[in-house]
């Protein structure tokens, strides 16, 4: 089922051989360690199934990373999970947005590439049990984190629609009954500053609070050549979080939590890859930007701009003449609505508040989570990467607000034979994405004032309701059968209009969609021994459909829409604690059948919109793979951990055999985005005693991702080469536990790599978000009170 081809079996055998070789080499050390006290791996408690369970007895593929582990690695935000879990892609800069907080998350080859307000994620992100509805605002800072759980594979039964790739659950620390806290100060290269403080204050024996505040800054690393002192890719965020917990009764607690974050920085580190040479050789003059600029002497002023040689050498032209010699540079110029050059500053504000009531009842634990979240962003972006105002892509407003209510009941029968989870869920959101596309201002003003300048308003108004239940029946002391289902019903309303420079309005045009679906799951779990657990599971899920939103020119009165996409997933796994609790080894194999896949493609002629990009249900795909994670305590001073993932992702069928993505075709030979064949990470922690002073800890982490594609259209410019990133840290840990000092380095080998690339065929160009070069910083942490 999982590995049907000879090649797949060979690759699976290679993984098994690599793991077994590593374990055989480690076995003597592990066997010796079994005789040493104090080396046992800690038990990890997760809530992936809405109840507290031992990670090793939870029948899911989960990577659980504790907050202390993230802090030891110098992790700043949620994107760090990409290098800690197999088959996970997490990029933090969507190139066409210009906003570093626009995330793209993929798990096992399924995710969301577009950041627009009307496209739903395929990987759900949850913050203390609250679903974050949009990709913008989902990049959480890792402050006072208890753990991050990465659930791989569809999670629709317990987590809801739009989790067909998986779910990422962030759990923060709760207030305690002890006064105390900690402060951290950091400084480093490129203006790095990190200031964080947390204090836990018990009011009395029934009320306790925790408050955290943070500020982080680092200068950008891409030179904006047309400005003085401006660097793109800046990181500047400040925020605060607070929790207050009331013990209402001996069996009931009420928690109020709030968070706020303010980001203000330059546009993302997006640079040109090719300019006006994306399409095949011999296409000089192809595309609207050639027609309006290079082929119009009134604009370029030079006949040479009609030739490939002119575009490569003449600064009056649009072409490769504007490609910088350094990959960390751009000639982009950012403009306001009137076409005037401005110094760009993007902003993103996020807010959240939740109220959680937890009570023990005769039927189990009853929990109510009521939450509100919102974000508001303003972005500047330039998509032609020249000093000319050819294609400005700004967001004067990008906002969303959401309300959710969930009621859960988690319990067991008196005889312990049945465990159950049931719940009701309600979600409501409204959002506005305003985009100002300004295309060759002079041309629009004199010839076609409405045709190529757009002030577009995209509005969403979505509602979702669900009822779910899951029950585990203990067939024997070691065999458990689990079944569950979620019934979801949703309504979506989308409105789009364009206010033209003349003052006329194109639209508004409206569309409505609804969907209802039952998503089942069934799992069999077997506790083979006290320390070994095996499981097999089948699950289904869906991601909502919606409406196309990207139109250059006249808007369509009949909005193109697309239907939900569906997955059917099969998984088997084994979880083991070996060598007298010194080694944790978890393995999983999976197959995912992906149908009605939503694909970016050209609108068919029947819709009478020439060369407009939209999303249609055009393909079917299948993902197969295996994953392994391990954590080994070899000696008192040496720990090795890591993971490896193999992914075989293929398009199995395309409607009609081939569909168009502009000038490129999508067939069964095309590559699914963000599906590297191999991913992996390896970490080594060495701890050395320093006498009465305390100890020192040195950690080295290497993460690897095979070559992959960030677009489905098959153009080679969207291919991302394989990369290996190395991070390291050295920490001093005095014996009193009050102080800690660390020296950290990210991207130790200074590897040049792209996290994402995008083609924009109207510009005949490609551009991408480039990763930050080597960065070194130091931190000092002081703990006070009983924390």
C-alpha positions in Angstrom: 0.0 0.0 0.0 2.6 2.5 1.1 5.6 1.5 -1.0 4.4 0.0 -4.2 7.3 0.6 -6.6 10.7 -0.9 -6.6 12.3 2.6 -6.3 10.2 3.4 -3.3 11.1 0.1 -1.7 14.8 0.8 -2.3 14.5 4.2 -0.8 12.6 2.9 2.2 15.3 0.2 2.6 17.9 3.0 2.5 16.2 4.8 5.4 15.9 1.6 7.4 19.5 0.8 6.8 20.6 4.3 7.8 18.6 4.2 11.0 19.7 0.6 11.8 23.3 1.5 11.1 23.1 4.6 13.4 21.5 2.5 16.1 24.0 -0.3 15.8 26.9 2.2 16.1 25.2 3.7 19.1 24.2 0.4 20.7 27.4 -0.1 22.7 27.2 3.4 24.1 23.5 2.9 24.9 24.0 -0.5 26.4 26.7 1.0 28.7 24.5 4.0 29.4 21.8 1.6 30.6 23.9 0.9 33.7 24.2 4.6 34.5 21.6 6.5 36.6 19.9 9.7 35.6 20.0 9.2 31.9 16.4 8.2 31.2 14.5 10.2 28.5 11.8 12.4 30.0 8.2 11.4 29.3 6.5 13.9 27.0 2.8 14.7 27.6 0.8 15.9 24.6 -2.8 17.0 24.0 -3.0 16.1 20.3 -6.3 14.2 21.0 -7.8 16.8 23.3 -6.6 14.9 26.4 -3.3 14.6 28.2 -1.5 11.5 26.9 2.0 10.1 26.8 3.6 10.9 23.4 4.6 7.3 23.1 1.1 6.0 23.4 -0.6 8.5 21.1 -1.4 6.8 17.8 -0.4 9.8 15.6 2.8 10.9 14.0 3.7 13.8 16.3 6.9 15.8 16.8 6.7 17.4 20.3 9.3 20.0 21.0 9.5 21.5 24.5 9.9 25.2 25.1 13.2 24.6 26.9 14.5 22.7 23.8 13.5 25.6 21.5 15.2 28.1 23.8 18.4 26.0 23.8 18.4 26.1 20.0 18.0 29.9 20.0 14.6 29.6 18.2 12.8 32.9 17.8 9.5 32.1 16.2 7.4 29.2 15.0 9.3 28.8 11.7 11.9 26.9 13.7 9.8 23.7 13.6 10.8 23.3 9.9 14.3 22.2 11.0 13.0 19.9 13.8 10.3 17.8 12.2 10.5 15.6 9.1 8.5 16.4 6.0 7.7 19.9 7.2 8.2 23.2 5.2 7.7 26.5 6.9 8.7 29.7 5.1 8.1 33.2 6.5 8.1 35.5 3.5 5.7 35.2 0.6 7.4 37.1 -2.2 4.4 38.8 -3.7 3.2 40.2 -0.4 6.4 41.8 0.7 5.4 40.9 4.2 7.7 38.7 6.3 4.7 37.5 8.3 3.0 35.9 5.4 3.7 32.3 6.0 3.6 29.2 3.8 3.3 25.9 5.7 3.4 22.5 4.1 3.4 19.1 5.8 3.9 15.9 3.8 3.5 17.9 0.6 0.2 19.6 1.4 -0.1 23.2 2.3 -1.0 26.7 1.3 1.2 28.7 -1.1 -1.0 31.8 -1.6 -1.4 34.4 1.2 -4.5 36.1 -0.1 -7.5 36.7 2.2 -9.7 34.2 0.3 -7.4 31.2 0.3 -7.6 28.9 3.3 -4.6 27.1 4.9 -4.2 23.4 4.6 -2.2 23.2 7.8 -4.0 24.4 10.8 -2.1 26.5 13.4 -3.5 26.6 16.9 -2.5 28.9 19.7 -3.6 27.5 23.1 -6.4 25.7 21.4 -7.5 28.6 19.3 -7.5 28.2 15.5 -5.6 31.0 13.6 -7.7 31.4 10.5 -5.3 33.1 8.1 -1.6 32.6 7.2 -0.8 36.2 8.0 -0.6 36.6 11.8 0.2 32.9 12.3 3.9 33.3 12.8 4.0 33.1 16.6 7.0 34.3 18.7 8.2 31.6 21.0 7.9 33.3 24.4 7.0 31.3 27.5 6.2 28.2 25.4 5.5 25.0 27.1 5.7 22.9 23.9 4.9 22.9 20.2 3.2 19.8 18.8 3.5 19.1 15.1 0.8 16.7 14.0 1.6 15.2 10.6 -1.3 14.0 8.3 -4.9 15.1 8.2 -6.4 16.1 11.5 -10.0 17.0 10.5 -11.9 14.9 13.0 -10.6 16.7 16.1 -9.1 19.9 14.7 -11.5 20.7 11.9 -11.5 21.5 8.2 -8.4 22.9 6.5 -6.1 20.6 8.4 -5.6 18.1 5.6 -1.8 18.5 5.7 -1.6 18.5 9.5 -1.8 20.8 12.5 0.7 22.8 14.6 -0.4 23.4 18.1 1.4 25.9 20.3 0.9 25.5 24.0 2.0 28.3 26.3 3.0 28.0 30.0 0.3 28.4 32.6 0.7 30.6 35.7 1.9 28.9 38.8 1.4 29.4 42.6 5.0 30.6 43.0 6.3 34.2 42.5 9.2 34.5 40.1 10.2 35.0 36.6 13.1 35.7 34.3 14.7 38.4 32.1 16.8 37.9 29.0 18.9 40.4 27.1 20.6 39.6 23.8 22.8 41.4 21.3 24.6 40.5 18.1 25.5 41.1 14.5 23.4 43.3 12.2 21.9 45.3 15.1 20.5 42.2 16.8 18.7 43.1 20.0 16.5 40.7 22.1 14.8 41.8 25.3 12.3 39.5 27.0 10.9 39.4 30.5 8.3 37.2 32.3 6.9 37.4 35.8 4.6 35.0 37.5 2.5 36.6 40.3 0.1 34.6 42.5 -2.6 37.0 43.8 -3.8 34.5 46.4 -4.4 30.8 46.7 -7.1 31.0 44.1 -5.8 33.5 41.6 -2.5 33.5 39.7 -1.1 35.5 36.8 1.7 35.5 34.3 2.8 38.4 32.2 5.5 38.4 29.4 6.8 41.2 27.3 9.3 40.9 24.4 11.2 43.0 21.9 13.4 41.7 19.1 15.2 43.6 16.3 17.6 42.7 13.6 18.6 44.8 10.6 17.8 43.7 7.1 20.3 41.9 4.9 19.3 42.8 1.3 20.7 46.1 0.1 18.0 48.4 -1.4 20.4 49.9 -4.0 18.1 52.8 -4.9 18.0 54.0 -1.3 20.5 55.2 1.2 20.8 53.0 4.3 17.7 50.8 3.6 18.0 47.1 3.9 15.2 44.7 3.2 14.4 41.7 5.4 14.5 43.6 8.7 13.1 41.9 11.8 11.4 44.2 14.3 8.7 42.9 16.6 7.5 43.8 20.1 4.6 42.4 22.1 3.1 41.1 25.3 1.2 38.2 26.6 -0.8 37.8 29.8 -2.7 35.0 31.6 -4.9 35.1 34.7 -6.3 31.9 36.2 -9.1 31.7 38.7 -9.8 28.6 40.7 -13.6 29.1 40.7 -14.2 25.9 42.7 -12.1 22.9 43.7 -13.1 21.3 40.4 -13.3 24.3 38.0 -10.9 26.9 36.7 -11.5 30.0 34.5 -8.6 31.4 32.5 -8.4 34.7 30.6 -5.5 35.1 28.2 -4.4 37.9 25.9 -1.6 38.6 23.4 -0.6 41.5 21.4 2.3 42.0 18.8 3.4 44.9 16.8 5.7 44.4 13.8 7.2 47.3 11.9 9.9 46.7 9.3 11.2 47.1 5.8 9.7 44.8 3.1 10.8 41.2 3.1 14.1 40.0 1.7 12.8 39.5 -1.8 15.2 39.7 -4.8 14.9 39.2 -8.6 16.1 36.0 -10.0 15.5 36.7 -13.7 14.1 39.8 -15.3 12.3 39.7 -18.6 13.9 36.3 -19.5 11.6 33.8 -17.8 9.8 32.6 -21.0 11.7 30.6 -23.7 14.4 32.2 -25.8 13.0 34.3 -28.7 10.1 35.8 -26.8 11.5 39.4 -26.6 8.4 41.6 -26.6 6.2 38.9 -25.0 3.9 40.0 -22.2 2.2 43.3 -21.3 5.2 44.9 -19.7 7.2 44.6 -22.8 4.3 46.0 -24.8 3.8 48.9 -22.5 7.4 49.8 -21.7 10.2 48.2 -23.8 8.1 48.3 -27.1 6.8 51.8 -26.5 9.3 54.4 -27.4 7.2 57.0 -25.6 8.1 55.3 -22.3 11.5 53.7 -22.8 12.8 56.4 -25.2 15.2 53.9 -26.9 14.6 51.5 -29.8 17.3 49.2 -28.3 14.7 48.2 -25.6 13.0 46.1 -28.2 16.0 43.8 -28.4 17.4 41.3 -26.0 20.9 43.0 -26.1 19.3 46.3 -25.2 17.4 44.9 -22.3 20.6 43.3 -20.9 22.8 46.5 -21.2 20.7 49.6 -21.5 19.4 51.1 -18.2 16.5 52.7 -20.0 15.0 49.3 -20.6 13.2 46.7 -18.5 15.4 43.6 -18.3 18.4 41.9 -16.9 20.3 45.2 -16.9 18.7 45.7 -13.5 19.9 42.4 -12.0 22.4 43.2 -9.2 25.7 41.3 -9.1 25.0 40.3 -5.5 22.1 38.0 -4.5 21.6 40.2 -1.5 20.6 43.3 -3.4 17.7 44.8 -5.3 17.0 47.8 -7.4 13.3 47.9 -6.3 11.7 51.3 -5.7 8.6 51.5 -3.6 5.9 54.1 -4.4 2.7 55.5 -2.9 -0.6 55.7 -4.7 0.5 58.7 -6.7 3.6 57.0 -8.0 5.9 58.9 -5.7 9.0 57.2 -4.3 8.7 56.5 -0.6 10.9 54.9 2.1 9.0 51.7 2.7 7.8 50.5 6.1 5.5 47.5 6.4 3.5 46.9 9.5 1.6 44.0 11.0 -0.5 44.2 14.2 -2.0 41.1 15.8 -4.2 40.8 18.8 -6.0 38.0 20.6 -8.0 37.3 23.7 -9.6 34.1 24.9 -11.6 32.9 27.9 -11.4 29.2 28.9 -13.6 27.5 31.4 -12.6 24.0 32.5 -14.7 22.0 34.9 -14.8 18.4 36.1 -18.3 16.9 35.8 -19.7 13.4 36.4 -19.3 12.8 32.6 -15.8 14.0 32.2 -13.9 17.2 31.8 -15.9 20.0 30.2 -14.1 22.8 28.5 -15.3 26.0 26.8 -12.9 28.1 24.7 -14.2 31.5 23.6 -11.8 33.5 21.5 -11.4 36.6 19.4 -8.4 37.3 17.2 -7.6 40.0 14.6 -4.7 41.3 12.5 -4.1 44.5 10.4 -1.3 44.9 8.0 0.0 47.6 5.6 2.6 46.6 3.0 4.6 48.1 0.2 6.0 45.9 -2.6 7.7 46.4 -5.9 7.4 43.5 -8.4 9.5 44.8 -11.3 12.7 45.3 -9.2 13.8 48.4 -11.2 13.8 52.1 -10.4 10.8 52.5 -12.8 7.2 52.3 -11.6 6.3 49.3 -13.7 4.4 47.2 -11.2 3.8 48.4 -7.7 1.9 46.0 -5.5 0.8 47.6 -2.2 -1.6 46.7 0.5 -3.0 49.9 2.0 -5.1 47.6 4.3 -5.1 43.9 5.0 -7.2 43.0 7.9 -9.2 40.1 9.4 -11.1 39.5 12.6 -12.4 36.2 13.8 -14.5 34.8 16.6 -14.6 31.2 17.7 -16.4 29.1 20.3 -15.6 25.5 21.1 -17.1 23.2 23.7 -15.4 20.0 24.5 -16.2 17.0 26.7 -13.4 14.6 27.4 -13.9 11.6 29.7 -13.9 7.9 30.3 -16.4 5.3 31.5 -16.2 4.2 35.1 -14.7 0.8 34.1 -12.1 2.5 32.0 -13.2 0.5 28.9 -14.1 3.6 26.8 -12.5 7.0 26.4 -14.4 9.6 24.5 -14.1 13.1 23.2 -17.0 15.1 21.8 -17.5 18.7 21.0 -19.2 21.6 19.2 -17.4 24.3 17.2 -18.4 27.6 15.7 -16.1 30.0 13.7 -16.9 33.4 12.2 -14.5 35.6 10.3 -14.6 38.8 8.2 -11.7 40.2 6.3 -10.6 42.9 3.9 -7.6 42.8 1.5 -7.1 46.0 -0.3 -4.5 45.9 -3.1 -3.3 48.8 -5.1 -1.6 47.7 -8.3 0.0 50.5 -10.1 1.2 49.7 -13.6 3.3 52.2 -15.6 1.7 55.4 -14.3 2.6 57.6 -17.2 1.0 55.2 -19.7 -2.2 54.9 -17.7 -2.6 58.7 -17.3 -2.4 59.4 -20.9 -3.8 56.5 -22.7 -5.8 54.1 -20.6 -6.4 55.5 -17.1 -8.5 52.6 -15.8 -7.2 49.6 -17.6 -3.9 48.9 -15.8 -4.2 50.7 -12.4 -6.2 48.8 -9.8 -7.5 49.7 -6.4 -9.0 46.3 -5.5 -11.1 45.4 -2.5 -11.5 41.8 -1.6 -13.9 41.0 1.2 -14.7 37.7 2.9 -17.5 36.8 5.3 -17.2 33.2 6.4 -19.0 31.0 8.9 -18.2 27.4 9.9 -20.0 25.1 12.3 -19.1 21.5 13.3 -19.9 18.7 15.7 -17.4 16.0 16.4 -16.9 12.9 18.4 -14.2 10.3 18.9 -14.4 7.1 21.0 -11.6 4.7 22.0 -12.7 1.2 23.1 -10.1 -0.9 25.0 -10.6 -4.4 23.5 -8.0 -5.8 25.8 -5.4 -4.3 28.1 -3.1 -3.8 25.2 -5.4 -3.3 22.2 -7.5 -0.2 21.6 -9.9 0.6 18.7 -10.6 4.3 18.1 -13.2 5.7 15.7 -14.5 9.2 15.2 -16.0 11.7 12.8 -16.6 15.4 12.4 -19.5 16.9 10.5 -18.6 20.3 9.2 -20.9 22.9 7.5 -19.6 26.1 6.2 -20.7 29.2 4.2 -18.4 31.5 2.4 -19.2 34.9 0.9 -16.6 36.7 -1.3 -16.9 40.2 -2.8 -14.5 41.9 -5.1 -14.5 45.4 -6.7 -12.0 47.7 -8.3 -12.1 51.5 -8.0 -10.5 52.9 -11.1 -8.3 56.1 -11.3 -11.2 57.8 -13.1 -13.4 57.2 -10.0 -15.5 54.6 -11.8 -16.1 51.3 -10.1 -15.7 47.9 -11.6 -18.0 45.7 -9.5 -18.7 44.8 -6.8 -19.2 41.2 -7.8 -20.2 38.6 -5.3 -20.1 34.9 -4.9 -21.4 32.5 -2.3 -20.4 28.9 -1.6 -21.4 26.3 1.0 -20.0 22.9 1.9 -20.9 20.2 4.3 -18.9 17.1 4.9 -18.4 14.2 7.3 -14.7 13.5 8.0 -14.2 10.1 9.6 -11.1 8.4 11.2 -10.4 5.0 12.5 -7.3 3.8 14.4 -6.2 0.6 16.0 -3.5 0.8 18.6 -1.5 -2.0 20.1 0.8 -1.8 23.2 3.1 -4.6 22.2 5.3 -4.2 25.3 5.6 -1.8 28.2 7.8 0.4 26.0 6.7 -0.3 22.5 3.5 0.8 20.8 2.2 0.3 17.3 -0.8 1.7 15.4 -2.6 1.9 12.1 -5.0 4.6 11.1 -7.2 5.7 8.3 -8.6 9.3 8.1 -10.3 11.7 5.7 -10.4 15.4 5.4 -11.1 18.4 3.3 -10.0 21.9 2.6 -12.6 24.5 1.7 -13.2 25.7 -1.8 -13.5 29.4 -2.6 -13.1 32.0 -5.3 -10.4 33.2 -7.6 -9.1 36.7 -6.7 -6.1 37.6 -8.9 -7.3 39.5 -12.0 -5.1 42.0 -14.0 -7.5 44.3 -15.9 -11.3 44.0 -16.0 -12.9 41.9 -13.2 -15.2 39.0 -14.2 -18.9 39.5 -13.3 -19.2 35.8 -12.8 -16.5 35.0 -10.3 -14.6 31.8 -11.1 -14.9 29.5 -8.1 -13.4 26.2 -7.0 -14.7 23.3 -4.9 -13.2 21.7 -1.8 -10.3 19.4 -2.1 -10.2 16.0 -0.3 -7.7 13.6 1.2 -7.8 10.0 2.2 -4.8 9.0 4.4 -3.4 5.7 5.6 -0.7 5.5 8.2 1.1 2.9 10.2 3.6 3.6 13.0 5.7 2.3 15.8 6.8 4.1 18.9 9.6 2.7 21.1 11.6 3.5 24.1 14.7 1.2 24.2 17.9 0.6 26.1 16.4 1.1 29.5 14.7 4.4 28.6 17.9 5.8 26.9 16.6 5.9 23.3 13.3 7.1 21.9 12.7 5.8 18.3 9.4 6.6 16.5 8.7 5.5 13.0 5.8 6.1 10.6 4.8 5.2 7.0 2.0 6.9 5.2 0.1 7.2 1.9 -2.2 10.1 1.1 -4.6 10.1 -1.8 -5.3 13.7 -2.8 -8.3 14.4 -5.0 -9.9 17.5 -6.5 -6.6 19.3 -5.9 -6.8 23.1 -6.2 -4.4 24.2 -8.9 -3.4 27.7 -10.1 -4.1 27.7 -13.8 -5.3 29.9 -16.6 -9.1 30.4 -16.8 -10.5 28.3 -19.6 -11.9 30.1 -22.6 -15.5 29.3 -21.6 -15.1 32.0 -18.8 -14.1 34.6 -21.4 -11.3 36.1 -19.4 -8.1 35.9 -21.4 -4.9 34.9 -19.6 -6.3 35.4 -16.1 -4.9 33.2 -13.3 -7.4 31.4 -11.1 -7.7 28.3 -9.0 -9.5 25.2 -10.3 -10.0 21.6 -9.2 -7.8 20.2 -11.9 -5.7 17.3 -10.6 -5.3 14.3 -8.3 -2.1 13.4 -6.5 -0.6 10.8 -4.2 2.0 11.2 -1.4 3.8 8.3 0.1 6.6 8.3 2.5 8.3 7.2 5.7 9.5 9.1 8.7 11.8 8.4 11.7 12.6 10.4 14.8 15.0 9.5 17.6 16.4 10.9 20.8 19.4 9.1 22.4 21.1 9.8 25.7 24.4 8.1 25.1 26.3 9.2 28.2 25.9 11.7 31.0 27.5 14.3 28.7 26.4 13.3 25.2 22.9 13.4 23.6 22.1 12.9 20.0 18.7 13.5 18.4 17.2 14.0 15.0 14.8 12.9 12.3 14.6 11.8 8.7 11.8 12.0 6.2 11.3 10.5 2.8 8.5 11.8 0.5 7.4 10.5 -2.9 4.8 13.0 -4.2 3.4 12.6 -7.7 0.5 14.1 -9.7 -1.5 11.1 -10.7 -4.0 12.7 -13.0 -4.6 16.1 -14.6 -8.0 17.1 -16.1 -7.7 16.6 -19.9 -4.1 15.4 -19.5 -2.7 19.0 -19.4 -3.8 22.4 -18.2 -2.1 25.7 -18.7 -0.4 28.0 -16.3 0.2 30.9 -18.5 2.9 29.9 -21.0 3.7 26.7 -19.0 1.8 23.4 -18.9 0.8 21.3 -15.9 0.9 17.5 -16.5 1.5 14.4 -14.5 5.2 15.1 -15.0 5.0 18.4 -13.1 6.3 18.8 -9.6 4.1 19.5 -6.6 5.4 22.4 -4.5 7.5 21.9 -1.4 7.9 18.2 -1.7 11.6 17.5 -1.2 12.3 13.8 -1.5 14.5 13.9 1.6 14.4 16.0 4.7 16.3 15.5 8.0 18.0 17.0 11.0 20.7 15.9 13.4 21.5 17.5 16.7 24.4 16.8 19.1 24.4 18.2 22.6 27.6 17.9 24.6 27.5 18.9 28.3 30.7 19.3 30.3 31.0 19.9 34.1 32.9 23.0 35.2 33.5 22.0 38.9 31.7 24.2 41.5 30.8 26.7 38.8 28.3 24.5 37.1 28.5 23.2 33.5 28.8 24.2 29.9 26.6 22.9 27.1 27.5 23.0 23.4 24.9 22.1 20.8 25.2 21.7 17.0 22.1 21.2 14.8 22.2 20.4 11.1 19.0 20.4 9.0 18.8 19.2 5.4 16.2 19.6 2.6 16.5 18.0 -0.8 15.9 20.0 -3.9 12.3 21.0 -4.4 10.0 23.3 -6.4 8.0 26.2 -5.0 5.6 26.3 -8.0 3.6 23.6 -9.8 4.0 25.1 -13.3 7.3 23.3 -13.9 9.4 26.4 -14.8 13.0 25.7 -13.7 13.2 29.1 -12.1 11.0 28.0 -9.2 13.3 25.1 -8.4 15.1 25.4 -5.0 18.4 23.6 -4.8 19.1 21.3 -1.8 20.4 23.0 1.2 22.0 22.2 4.6 21.8 24.7 7.4 23.9 24.5 10.5 23.0 26.3 13.8 25.0 26.1 17.0 25.2 27.4 20.5 27.4 27.3 23.6 25.8 27.9 27.0 27.2 28.5 30.4 24.9 27.2 33.2 26.0 28.1 36.7 25.1 25.6 39.4 22.7 28.0 41.3 20.4 27.9 38.3 19.9 31.7 38.3 22.1 32.7 35.4 22.6 31.5 31.9 24.7 32.9 29.2 24.8 31.7 25.6 26.6 32.4 22.3 24.5 31.4 19.2 25.1 31.2 15.5 22.5 30.6 12.8 23.5 29.5 9.3 27.1 28.8 10.5 28.3 27.9 7.0 26.8 31.1 5.5 24.9 29.1 2.9 23.1 31.1 0.3 19.6 29.7 -0.3 16.1 30.7 -1.3 13.1 29.8 0.9 10.6 30.5 -1.9 10.5 31.6 -5.6 7.7 32.9 -7.7 7.1 33.4 -11.4 5.1 36.4 -12.6 4.6 35.8 -16.3 3.2 39.2 -17.0 6.6 40.5 -16.2 8.4 37.6 -17.9 10.3 37.4 -14.6 11.0 35.4 -11.5 11.9 36.5 -7.9 12.2 34.9 -4.5 12.7 35.3 -0.8 16.3 34.7 0.1 17.4 33.3 3.5 19.4 35.3 6.0 23.2 34.8 5.9 25.3 33.8 8.9 24.2 35.6 12.1 25.9 35.5 15.5 24.4 36.8 18.8 24.8 36.4 22.5 22.2 36.3 25.3 22.2 36.5 29.1 19.2 35.2 31.2 18.6 35.8 34.8 15.9 33.9 36.8 14.4 35.2 40.1 12.0 34.0 42.6 10.8 30.5 42.4 10.4 30.3 38.7 
